[in-house]
Amino acid sequence: MGKLAALKSLAGDSLIYGAAGVVSRFIGVLLVPVYTRVFAPADYGVVSLVMTFTALVNILIILGMDNSLARWYYDDETEDGRKISLNTYLWSCLAAATVFAVLMIVFHEFAAAHLLREERAAAPLLIAACSLPPAAFINFTSNVLRIQRRAAAAAVFASAVALSTVLLNIFFVVILKQGVTGVFYAQLAASVGAAVWTLFLFRRQIDPRRFSFGRWKQMFAFSFPLLPGSIAFWAVNFSGVFFIQALATTSEVGLYQVGISVAAAMALLTQAFQMAWGPFAFSIHKREDAGEIYADALLLYLGAACTAALLITLFAREILIVLTTEDYYAAGAAAGILSFNYLFIGLGYVASTGTALAKNNLAYGIAAVASALLLVGLNYLLIPRFGIEGAALATAASQALIPLIVFRHAQMLYPIPYDFFKAALVVTAAAGLGFGAVYFMEYASTDFWISLAIKLAAAAAFAAFLFYLLDLKSYAAAVFTKFSNGTAEQEKVDS
């Protein structure tokens, strides 16, 4: 497989994962106009607080073992060895999920009042606790299908879970009028259904007798340095709602959550890339041209991700006007900033390629902890002054620190010929054009048509810049030549 073919394979897997993401995210976006007419911003805030808290609990359940599973799965080429790794991961997560579920059920009122500072979150926390054990099966299936590079199967599973969750949300929230608790009843029902599907799908591989404590110790030793980093990752990307709750109001938490929902369109690209990147990077690491492929992939990822972030930044307000009510329009600026945060998350995955191949994940953990500490300071500095935009700025700036630190350390362990100068130019150009255009229009108070012209001009300028800087013409020519040669050979066969 040549370099171009390898990059096409990565792109193909990303497109399949992205297709699943498109379904789940698009359906989720369709719910925004429903929820913004059912929930006040403060209600959205309660949902956000509970979901953010349970996201932290899920990190503690997984313990970073998904990274270990990917590494051990490819190291062990025997079917029995791989089954041991799969079952060790599954039963470890399921046991931890059960423990945390019991703790949350017992202390849900205390957690709502003293941790979330919102007594209305008690009932949703109780329901969310019951979802933890069956949700462990969702994590298992998603990770195993991705590791096995069964992209189509992973996409079908993710899409089905997303679709059932959304339909159940409509049933509980809109039809039964269960309010905020309806969101979590829907999650519980969808998780149980996914757990049943998982047991059927992997019925020949799931066996608790294949759990190995010895294998668990090996996998945990590998993943332990990543655990502080995972917690710090949660702090950087999700804890903003708690700072807003402490320094502002639950209603502003709701606005921030809507901004996250708009920015999450960016995750269609970044999450698809992340899911495809790990198995792809490990599968080609023994090739002589692996370093060149990694370097090209970085620039192509940044080109696509920066384009998406730029478009969200330019048109966030228009998206909110279409999807929400006037109460939520103020989330537009935060949505644009948070779209770049998603970009930096994906960049961190590329940065950690060298450290993962060197089997040394310490740098990522250190970077994530440093990022979390920076986040705390920036939140206290920016939120009182800028509100949810300050929280978004703190999140994006702190997230950007992670790839900077990890790239530096990774290059010492496993040098890869990345073109960091071009990478920096791409990010700078996208952010400069996007926020420059938005704030110029706000300052100049332009009308709709002038604003639209400025936004389209900014997008066109970035496309031209990208085409020139990354020499996309050469990539297009290579693809066209390969296609032409293939067509010519087929014509010979036909004749």
N, C-alpha and C positions, 0 to 999 in steps of 0.2 A: 504494500500500500504506500503510494507516494505521499509527499507532504500535503499536496492539495486534496488528495483523497481523504487523508486523515482529518483535515479541517472540515471537509464536507461531512464526514461521519459525525464529528462533534456538532456541526450545525444541524444535521438531521436529527440527532437525539434531542438537541435543544428545542427544535421545532415540535417534536412529538410531546415532550414535557410541557412545552409552551402551549400546545393545543389544550392539554388538560387544564393548564392554568387559565387559559382564555375562558374556558367553560366556567370554572369555579369563580374567577374574578368577575366575569361579565354578569353571571347570575347574581353575584354578590352586589355588584353595582346596581343592578335592577332593583334590589331590595332597598337601596338608599332612599329613593323617592317614597317608598312605602313607610319606612321607619321614620323619616323626617316629618311625616304627616301623622304618625302614631305617637312618636316619642318627642318630648321636649328635649332641648339640649342637656338638661340635667339627667334625664332618663338615659340618654346616650352615654352620659358620664358614668352612671352606675354600671352599665354593660361593659364599658371600657375598663373600669377598675377591676371588675371580677375577672375578665378575660386576661388582663395583664398579670394579675396575681396567679392565676392557674397556669399561665405560660411559664412563670418562674418555677412552679411546682413540677411541671413537666420536664424542665431542665434537670432538676434534682432527681427525677425518676430515671431519666435516661443515663445520667452520669457520664455523658460523652461517649458511651459505648457504641454509638452508631459509627463513629470514626474507627474504633477498634474493629468492629465487624467488617467494615470495608477492607481494612488492611489484612486481617487474618483470613478472610475469604479468598483473597487472591494469592496469599502465601501458601495455603493448603490446597493442593490440587486433587485430593482424594474426596470422594463423595461423603464418606463417613466423617472425615475431619471437618468438612464444611457443615454438616448437620450438627456437629457438636458446637460449632461457633454460633450457628443460627439459634439453637435451643438455649445455649448459655445466655445469649443476648435477650431472647424473648422472656424467659422465666425470671431473669434478674429484673427486668423492667416491670413485669407483672407483679412481682413480690413488692417492689418499691411502691408501685402505684396503689396497691392495696393498703399498705401502711399509711401513706399520705391521705388516702381517702378516709380512713378511720379517724385520723387526727383532725382533718377538716370537718368531718361530721360532728365530732365532739366539741370542737372549738370554733364553730362557724360564727357564732354571735360575737365572741371575743375578737376574732379576726376582722369582722366587719366594723366593729366600733373602734378598735384600737390600731389596727393595721391599715385599713382602707379609709377610716374616718368617715364612714358613711353607713349608718345603721340599716338603710334600705337594701344594702348588699347582702344581708344575712341569708335570706331565702335563696337568692341566686347562688351564693357560695355553697349552700347545702346540696343543691341539685348538681352543681359543677363537680362536687366531690364524688358523687356517685358515677360520674362519667369517666373518672380517671382510669380504673382498671380496664374497661372495654376500649378506651382510647389507646391503651398500650398496644393493642392489636393493630390499630391503624398505623401507628409509627413503625411497627414491625413489618407490615406488608409493604408500605411505601419504601422503606429502606432496603429491604431484600430485593424487591423488583428492580430498584434503581441499581443496586450493586451488581445484580445479574445482567444488567444492561437490557432488561426487558422493557424498553421504553414504552411500547404500545400498551402492554399490560398495566404498567404503572399509570399511564395516562387514563386508561379506562377506569381503573380503581379510584383514582383521585377525582375524576369527573363524576363518577357515580356517588361517591361520598358527599361531594360538594352539592350535587343536584338534590340528593335526598335531604341534606341539611337545610337547604333553602326552602324546599317544599314543606318540610316540617316546621320551619320558622313561620311561613305564611299560615299554616294550619293553627299553630299554637298562639301566634301573636295577633294575626288579623282575624281569623275565623273564631277561635275560642276566646280571644281578647284576654290572654293571660299576662299581657304587659311584659315587663323586663324578664320575669321568670320564664315566660314562654320561649325566649331565646335559648335558655339553658335546658328546658325540657326537650327542645328540638335537638340540641347537641347530644343529650343523653340517648335519645331514640336512635339517632344516626350512628352513634358509636356502637351501640349494641348490635345493630344490623351489620356494621362493618366487621365486628368481631366474629359474628357467625360466618360471614363470607371468608374471612381469613382462615378460620378453622377448616373450612371446606377446601379452600384453595391450596393450603399447605398440609393437608391431612396426612400425606405420606412423609412429611419431613418434621412436623411438630411432634415431639415426644419428650415429656419431662425427664425420662430416664437418661436422656442424652445431655442433660445439663452437667457441666464439668466445673467443679470449683477450681481445679487447677487452671483450666482455660480462662475462667473468670478472673483469676488473679493476674494472669498475663495480660488480658485485655484491659483490665482496670488500671494496671500499672502504666499501660500506654495512654489511656484516656485521662488519667488523673490530672496531668499537667494542663489538660484542656478544660477541666471543670471550672476552675476560677475564671478562665476566659469565657466559658459559656455563660456563667452568671454575670460577668461583666458585660457580655454581649447583650444579655437581657436588660441590664441596667442602662446601657447606652441607647438601645433601640426602643425600649418599652417603658422604662421607669419615668419618662417625662410626665405621664398622666398623674403619678403620685406627687411630683413636684408641683404640678399645676394645682392639684387638689389641696396641697399644703399652703401654697403661696397665692392661690386665686380662688376659683369656685368650681363646683361640680359641673356647672353649665359650660364653663370654658374647657373642662375636660371633654365634654361632649363635642364641642366645636373642634377640638384638637383631634378627636377620634374620627370625625368626618374628614378632616384634612388628611389623616392617615389613609382613610378609605380611598380618597381620590389619588393620593400618591401611590397607593398599592397597585394601580395600573402598571406602574413601573416594574412591579414584581413579576408580571407576566414574562418579562425578559430576563431579569436577574435570577429569579428562582429557577426558571427553565435552564439557564446556563449553569447555575450551581449544581443542579441535579445531574446534568450531563457531564460536568467538568471532572468531578472526582474519579468516577470509573474510567473515563476517557484518558485522563492524565496518567493513571496507574497502568492502564493497558498498553501504553506506548512508551513507557519510560526507558525501556531497554533499546529503543531505536537510536541510531547514530544521530539522526536529525531531530530528536525529540526536543532539544533546546530551541531550535528554530521554530518548531511548531508551537511551542508554548509562547514564544515571543510574538509570533504573528497573531495567535489567538488573543493575547492581551489587547493588542491594538484594535482588532476587529470587535472584541467585546466592548471596548470603550467607545468605539464609533457608534455602535448600535445603542448602547445604554445612554450615552450623552445625547443622542438624537431624541430618544424617548423622554429623558429628563427635561430637555429644552422645550419640547412640545407641551408637556404637562405644566411647566412653569408659565409658558405663554398663555395657555388657554384654561388654566385652573378655574378662573372666575366664570367663564362661559359654561364649563362643565357643571359647576355648582348651581348656576342659574337654571340649567336644564333639569338637574336631578333633585334639587332640594327646594326648600322655601327660603324666604328672605332671612330668616333667623340664622341660617347657616352660611351665608355668603362670606362672612368674615374669615372663614377657614381657607380662603384661596391662597394667600401668601404662604401660610404654613405648608400647604400641599406642595407648592413648588419647591420649597426648601427640602422637604422630606423626600421628594423624588430623587434628589442627589444623594440622600442618605442611603437609599436602596442601591444606588450605583456603587457607593463605597463598600457596601456589604459584599457585593459580588467581586469587587476588586480584592477584598481580603481573601476570598477563596483562591484567586489566582496567586496572590502573594504567598500563601501557605503551601503551594505546590512543592517548592524546594525543601521546606522543613519537613513536610510529610514524607517525601521520598528519602530524606536523610533520617527518618524516624526520630525526629527531635521536635516536639511540639511546644517546648518551653517558651519560645519567643512569642507564640500567639497568646498564650496565657498572660505573659508579662504585658504585652501590648494591650490586651483587653482590659486588664486591671488598671493600667495607666490611663486608658481611655475613660474608664468609669470614674476615676478620680477627677479627671479633667471635666467630665460631665457635671459632677456635683457642683464644682466651683462655677462653671458657666451657667448652670440653671439658677443658682442663687444670685448671680450677677445680672442675667438677662431677663428672666421671667418677670420680676417686679417692674422692669422698665418697658419690655416689649410684649409681654403676655405670651400667647401661644406661638407667635413668631420667634420669640426668644427661646422657647423650649425647642422649637424646630432647629434653630441655629445651633443651639448647644448640642443637640443630638447629631446633626450632620458633621459639625466640626470635630466632635469626639470620635465619631465613627471613622473619619478620614485619617485619624492618627494611627489606627490599627494597621492598615496596609503599609503605611510609611515605615513603621517599626519592623514589621514582619519581612517586608522586601529587603530591608537592610541586612537583617540577620540571615535570611534565606540565601542571599547571594554569597555569603561566606561559607555556608554549608554545602550548597548545591548551585553553583553559578549557572545562570540562564541569561542569554544575550538579549534581555529586554531593552527596548528603546524608551527609556524613561523620559527623555526630553520631548519626544512626540506625544507620549502619553499625557504629560503635564499640559502640553499645548491644547490637546483635545478637550480636556476637562475645563481648563481656563476659558477657552473660547465658548463652550456651551454655557457655562455659568455667567460669563460676562455678557453675552448676547441676550440670554434669557432674562436675567434680573435687571440688566441695563435697560432693555426695552420696556419691561413692566413698570419700573420706577420712573422712567422718562414719561410714559403715558399718564401715570398717576400725578406727576408733578405738573405736566403741561395741560392736564384735564382735556385730553383729546376726545373727539366724538367717536362713535362706533366704527365708522368706515376708515377713519384715519388710524385708529387703533388696530383694526384688522390688517391694514396695509403694512403697518410697522411690524406686526407680529409675523406676517408672511415673509416680509423682507428679511427679518432676523433668521427665520428658519431656512430660507433659501441661501443666505450668506453662510450659514454654518454647513449646509450640505455641500456648497462649492468648496469651502475650506477643507472639509473632510475628504472630499474626492481628490483634492490636490495633495494634501499632506500624507494620506495613507496610500497614495498611488493606487486607488481602487480600479483605475483603468487597466493596470497590469493584471489584477485578479480577474477582472471581467474578460480580458483577452485570453488568459489561461483557460478559463472555464469554456469560452467560446471555441478555442482551439481543440480542447479535449472533446467537446460535443461534436464539432465538425469532423474530427478524425473518426469518432465512433460512428457517425452517420455514414461516412464514406465506406468504412469497413462493412457496415450492415448492407449498404447498396451492393457491394461486391458479392456478399453472401447471397443476397436476393437474386442477383443476376446469374 
